[in-house]
C-alpha cells in the first residue's frame, strides 16, 4: 500500500519546517520506501507498518504544539510492491512516447 500524508502543526507560528522535518526524520528512520515533496510524504508498506509510522510522525510534530492537522490518502493494493517508483516510471515512459 501507498500512504501519502502531510502533518502540520497548528498554533506554532508560520515557520513549521523544523517540526515537519521531525516527521520526515521518523519516516526515514522507519526503513520503509519513502519520498518527500513540497506537499506530502509518501511511504510504502503493509497497513500496520504504514499507519504506525504515520502515528509516530504525528506524535513527533505534536511535541512542538498542542494540535496537529493530518491529511492522508492511501492506495490499498494488497500484494503490490514497488508502486512508489513504478507509478512515476510509468508516467515518465508515457511522456517520452
C-alpha positions as CSV (number, residue, x, y, z in Angstrom):
1,X,0.0,0.0,0.0
2,X,1.0,3.6,-0.6
3,X,0.2,6.2,2.0
4,X,0.7,9.9,1.2
5,X,0.3,12.1,4.2
6,X,1.0,15.6,5.5
7,X,1.3,16.7,9.1
8,X,1.0,20.4,10.0
9,X,1.5,21.8,13.5
10,X,-1.3,24.3,14.4
11,X,-0.6,27.2,16.7
12,X,3.1,27.1,16.5
13,X,3.5,30.1,14.2
14,X,4.2,30.4,10.5
15,X,7.5,28.6,10.3
16,X,6.7,25.0,10.6
17,X,9.6,23.5,8.7
18,X,11.6,22.3,11.7
19,X,8.6,20.5,13.2
20,X,7.7,18.9,9.8
21,X,11.4,17.8,9.5
22,X,10.9,15.8,12.7
23,X,8.0,13.9,11.0
24,X,10.2,13.2,7.9
25,X,13.0,12.1,10.3
26,X,10.6,9.5,11.7
27,X,9.7,8.3,8.2
28,X,13.3,7.9,7.1
29,X,14.2,6.1,10.2
30,X,11.3,3.6,9.6
31,X,13.2,1.9,6.8
32,X,10.0,2.0,4.6
33,X,10.4,3.1,1.0
34,X,9.5,6.8,1.0
35,X,9.5,10.1,-0.9
36,X,9.0,13.6,0.4
37,X,8.0,16.5,-1.8
38,X,6.7,20.0,-1.0
39,X,3.3,18.9,0.0
40,X,3.3,15.3,1.1
41,X,5.5,12.4,2.2
42,X,4.6,9.0,0.7
43,X,5.5,5.7,2.2
44,X,5.1,2.2,1.0
45,X,4.5,-0.9,3.1
46,X,1.9,-3.0,4.8
47,X,-1.2,-1.5,6.5
48,X,0.0,-1.8,10.1
49,X,3.6,-0.6,9.5
50,X,2.5,2.4,7.4
51,X,-0.1,3.6,10.0
52,X,2.4,3.0,12.8
53,X,4.8,5.4,11.0
54,X,2.1,8.0,10.4
55,X,1.1,7.9,14.1
56,X,4.8,8.3,15.2
57,X,5.2,11.2,12.7
58,X,2.1,12.9,14.1
59,X,3.4,12.4,17.7
60,X,6.8,13.9,16.7
61,X,5.1,17.0,15.4
62,X,2.8,17.2,18.4
63,X,5.8,17.7,20.6
64,X,6.1,21.2,19.2
65,X,2.5,22.2,19.9
66,X,-0.9,21.0,21.1
67,X,-2.6,20.5,17.8
68,X,-1.7,18.7,14.6
69,X,-3.6,18.6,11.3
70,X,-3.2,15.4,9.3
71,X,-4.1,14.9,5.7
72,X,-3.8,11.3,4.4
73,X,-4.5,9.5,1.2
74,X,-3.9,5.7,0.7
75,X,-3.8,3.4,-2.2
76,X,-4.6,-0.1,-0.8
77,X,-3.4,-2.8,-3.1
78,X,-2.5,-6.0,-1.2
79,X,0.5,-7.9,-2.6
80,X,1.7,-5.0,-4.7
81,X,5.2,-3.7,-4.0
82,X,7.4,-1.2,-5.7
83,X,4.5,1.1,-6.6
84,X,6.2,4.1,-5.1
85,X,8.6,4.2,-8.0
86,X,6.7,2.1,-10.6
87,X,3.8,4.6,-10.9
88,X,6.2,7.5,-11.6
89,X,8.3,5.4,-14.1
90,X,5.1,4.6,-16.0
91,X,4.2,8.2,-16.4
92,X,7.7,9.1,-17.4
93,X,7.6,6.4,-20.1
94,X,4.3,7.7,-21.4
95,X,5.6,11.2,-21.6
96,X,8.6,10.1,-23.8
97,X,6.3,8.4,-26.3
